[in-house]
Amino acid sequence: MAFTPHEHREFNEKRKNHLAANPICAVNKALGNPDTPATRILHKKGRKKYYLDTSTYLSVSKWGDSWVHANRTKARELGLIDI
């Protein structure tokens, strides 16, 4: 699914605000390392339908994002994702 330039701009603003309010990587925090800064957004319910829905945003580091994609079952068990 392709997003419009307007949707990208809106997402970037929401991402910036979300990371400012939630600056710690939720994955690292769940795994016992609560000091890792978040640098990106992971969509807990998938990106397509929920791209602009901030209630599905999870602040993560690059490593945390990769970890979730490599460990989906464990991420679900920890409540990090809903898909």
trRosetta pair geometry for C-beta under 8 A, 3 or more apart (Angstrom, degrees):
i j d omega theta_ij theta_ji phi_ij phi_ji
1 48 4.9 100 21 -130 145 94
3 7 4.1 -116 -180 90 104 133
3 8 5.6 130 111 -55 118 79
3 11 7.3 16 159 -16 159 140
3 51 6.1 -180 -95 -175 136 166
4 7 4.6 100 53 4 76 101
4 8 7.1 -136 97 -4 43 85
5 8 5.5 -53 -148 35 35 114
5 9 6.4 36 154 -19 67 103
6 9 5.8 -54 -150 36 31 111
6 10 6.3 30 153 -17 65 107
7 10 5.7 -54 -145 39 32 111
7 11 6.1 35 154 -21 66 106
7 51 6.5 30 175 119 120 139
7 52 6.5 -104 -152 -57 88 120
8 11 5.7 -53 -145 37 29 112
8 12 6.3 32 156 -21 64 105
9 12 5.8 -53 -148 34 29 112
9 13 6.7 28 154 -16 62 105
10 13 5.9 -57 -153 36 31 110
10 14 6.3 26 153 -14 66 109
10 52 5.8 4 118 -121 122 121
11 14 5.7 -60 -146 43 32 109
11 15 5.9 37 155 -25 69 107
11 51 6.1 -57 -90 161 127 94
11 52 6.0 -104 -81 -94 80 74
12 15 5.5 -49 -140 34 29 115
12 16 6.4 34 156 -21 62 104
13 16 5.8 -52 -150 33 29 113
13 17 6.5 25 154 -13 63 108
14 17 5.8 -58 -148 41 32 109
14 18 6.0 32 155 -21 67 109
14 52 6.6 132 2 -150 162 67
14 54 5.5 -133 -172 -80 121 108
14 57 7.4 -161 143 -58 106 151
15 18 5.8 -56 -144 37 27 110
15 19 6.2 23 160 -15 64 108
15 40 7.8 -25 -164 -153 122 48
15 41 5.0 -113 -126 -19 97 134
15 57 7.5 -171 -107 -136 61 140
16 19 6.2 -59 -147 38 24 106
16 20 6.4 26 154 -20 61 108
17 20 5.7 -55 -148 34 31 113
17 21 6.4 18 157 -9 65 110
18 21 6.0 -65 -149 44 29 103
18 22 5.8 -25 168 31 69 111
18 41 6.2 58 86 -96 142 120
18 54 6.0 -165 -80 -146 121 105
18 57 4.9 -46 -153 125 160 154
18 59 6.4 -171 140 -69 96 98
19 22 6.5 -75 -123 67 25 73
19 23 6.3 68 170 -100 65 59
19 38 5.7 -149 -136 101 89 110
19 39 7.5 45 -138 -132 138 18
19 40 7.9 0 -88 -75 128 8
19 41 7.2 -104 -57 -61 97 89
19 59 5.7 134 -110 -120 63 115
20 23 6.8 5 -146 -66 20 96
22 26 7.5 -4 169 -52 122 103
22 38 6.5 2 120 33 81 156
22 57 7.9 153 46 117 147 108
22 59 4.1 -176 116 -13 109 141
23 37 6.0 -38 165 -141 87 79
23 38 5.8 -169 -176 34 32 97
23 59 6.9 -105 -104 172 8 157
24 28 7.5 -115 170 69 84 107
24 29 5.7 75 137 -57 117 126
24 34 6.3 6 -174 -176 143 67
24 35 7.3 -73 -132 -128 110 16
24 36 6.7 95 -162 70 72 56
24 37 6.8 -76 -109 -115 44 34
24 38 5.9 52 106 -21 10 100
24 59 6.8 91 70 103 39 129
25 28 4.1 57 91 19 118 109
25 29 6.3 173 92 -14 60 87
25 36 4.2 -32 27 99 125 107
25 37 6.7 59 -27 102 92 18
25 38 4.6 154 -75 -80 58 74
25 59 6.5 -125 -107 124 36 82
25 60 5.1 57 -144 -147 86 42
25 61 4.0 -35 -88 -17 142 92
25 63 7.7 19 -155 65 163 89
25 64 4.5 180 -172 -31 121 151
26 29 5.5 -56 -144 39 31 116
26 30 6.2 34 157 -21 66 106
26 38 7.3 33 -10 -87 71 128
26 58 5.1 -86 36 -175 148 98
26 59 5.7 117 -20 65 97 69
26 60 6.1 -61 38 -80 85 74
26 64 7.0 121 59 -179 61 149
26 80 6.3 151 122 -127 115 97
27 30 5.8 -56 -149 35 28 109
27 31 6.4 12 155 -5 64 112
27 58 7.9 83 -41 147 83 123
27 60 5.3 44 -2 -129 113 103
27 61 7.1 -112 51 31 111 84
27 63 7.7 -154 90 104 133 76
27 64 3.2 155 44 -149 133 106
27 65 7.7 -150 -8 -42 150 34
27 67 5.5 140 173 69 145 129
27 68 6.1 -111 -95 -50 135 98
27 75 7.5 -32 -116 -118 103 100
27 80 6.1 54 -93 -131 76 149
28 31 5.7 -66 -145 48 31 104
28 32 8.0 -83 171 62 57 40
28 33 4.3 -65 177 79 97 100
28 34 7.0 166 118 -88 90 23
28 35 7.7 -83 130 52 132 44
28 36 3.8 34 66 32 170 136
28 61 6.3 33 -22 10 125 124
28 63 7.4 61 -65 87 109 113
28 64 5.6 -87 -27 -77 82 116
29 32 7.9 107 -177 -18 25 9
29 33 7.0 -93 -77 76 30 50
29 34 4.6 58 -120 -111 80 71
29 36 7.5 -134 -44 42 69 94
30 78 4.8 81 174 178 142 134
30 79 7.9 -168 -120 57 139 83
30 80 6.2 -98 -8 -67 167 114
31 67 7.9 -62 -36 160 150 161
33 36 5.6 48 123 -21 108 111
36 61 5.1 -65 152 -36 118 143
36 63 7.6 -79 -171 55 149 120
36 64 7.2 148 112 -41 141 119
37 61 6.6 97 86 -91 52 103
38 59 3.5 14 -164 164 170 100
38 60 5.6 66 -135 32 96 9
38 61 5.9 -112 -115 -59 42 59
38 64 7.5 -48 -114 40 78 147
39 60 7.7 -53 46 100 62 50
39 61 5.6 56 15 -131 97 54
39 62 6.1 -18 62 -35 129 80
40 59 7.8 143 80 -154 35 52
40 60 5.8 -36 74 72 82 81
40 61 7.4 84 27 -156 88 14
40 62 6.6 82 5 -78 127 58
40 65 5.8 -10 78 -53 130 141
41 57 4.9 -45 -153 -150 116 100
41 58 6.9 122 -162 60 61 46
41 59 6.7 -39 -102 -97 61 48
41 60 7.3 110 -134 25 14 86
42 57 7.6 120 64 -162 45 50
42 58 4.5 -34 65 67 95 103
42 59 8.0 -146 19 -52 83 2
42 60 4.7 35 -14 3 116 136
42 64 7.5 -113 -27 120 138 99
42 65 5.5 -177 -75 -112 112 83
42 68 6.0 68 -150 45 158 163
42 80 7.8 10 97 163 143 100
42 81 7.4 -76 140 -85 122 102
43 46 5.7 -29 113 112 118 12
43 47 4.5 147 26 -80 156 60
43 50 5.4 145 -168 91 119 112
43 51 7.1 -43 -99 -98 147 41
43 56 5.3 28 -161 130 73 113
43 57 6.8 -35 -103 -98 55 50
43 58 7.6 -179 -85 18 8 88
44 50 7.9 -73 56 119 67 159
44 56 4.7 -143 44 -168 91 73
44 57 7.3 -71 -8 -6 96 3
44 58 5.1 100 -60 -27 98 117
44 80 7.0 -146 -121 151 97 48
44 81 5.0 -168 -153 -125 65 53
44 82 5.2 58 147 7 94 93
44 83 7.5 159 152 -7 47 91
45 49 7.3 -63 119 71 111 103
45 50 4.8 91 73 -15 108 159
45 53 7.8 -22 48 80 125 134
45 56 4.6 -77 19 -137 103 132
45 81 7.6 165 -68 -167 34 72
45 82 4.8 -15 -91 65 78 115
45 83 5.8 124 -151 -49 38 101
46 49 6.7 49 91 32 106 88
46 50 6.2 111 77 27 63 113
46 83 5.0 96 -43 -73 96 154
47 50 6.7 -112 -144 65 18 79
47 51 5.4 47 179 -87 72 79
48 51 6.9 -43 -177 -41 9 98
49 53 7.9 1 124 0 69 133
50 53 4.2 -71 -156 41 77 121
50 56 4.2 -2 170 43 140 162
53 56 4.8 50 98 11 105 109
53 57 7.8 -174 102 -29 57 81
54 57 5.1 -33 -155 2 54 123
56 82 7.8 -91 -134 28 97 124
58 80 6.3 91 -154 -170 163 77
58 81 7.6 -92 -3 -79 155 67
60 64 3.7 -143 -165 97 98 122
60 65 4.8 131 114 -57 135 75
60 68 7.0 -63 -123 -12 160 131
61 64 4.4 99 45 4 74 104
61 65 7.0 -133 90 -6 40 84
62 65 5.8 -53 -153 32 30 113
62 66 6.6 27 151 -14 63 107
63 66 5.8 -59 -152 39 33 110
63 67 6.1 36 151 -25 68 107
64 67 5.4 -50 -143 33 32 115
64 68 6.5 35 157 -21 64 101
65 68 6.1 -53 -153 30 29 110
65 69 6.8 21 153 -11 62 107
66 69 5.9 -61 -152 40 33 108
66 70 6.1 19 156 -10 68 114
67 70 5.9 -67 -145 46 28 104
67 71 5.7 -21 170 24 69 118
67 75 7.5 142 123 -75 82 113
68 71 6.6 -80 -128 60 20 80
68 72 7.0 60 169 -92 61 55
68 75 4.5 82 -137 -104 76 153
68 80 6.0 -129 -112 123 115 135
68 81 6.1 116 -166 -36 120 128
69 72 7.1 5 -150 -62 25 89
71 74 4.3 -30 163 44 109 115
71 75 5.5 123 103 -29 82 93
72 75 5.5 -57 -141 38 29 114
72 76 6.3 33 158 -22 65 103
72 81 6.9 -62 -148 64 74 145
72 83 7.9 -67 -156 93 116 78
73 76 5.8 -53 -153 32 30 111
73 77 6.5 30 150 -18 63 106
74 77 5.4 -52 -148 36 35 115
74 78 6.3 28 154 -13 66 108
75 78 5.9 -60 -147 42 30 107
75 80 4.3 -79 -170 63 83 120
75 81 4.9 32 132 13 114 109
76 79 7.7 40 178 -72 32 24
76 80 7.4 -85 -68 49 22 75
76 81 5.8 -59 -81 71 63 86
76 82 7.6 108 -126 -107 84 21
76 83 8.0 -120 -90 67 106 37
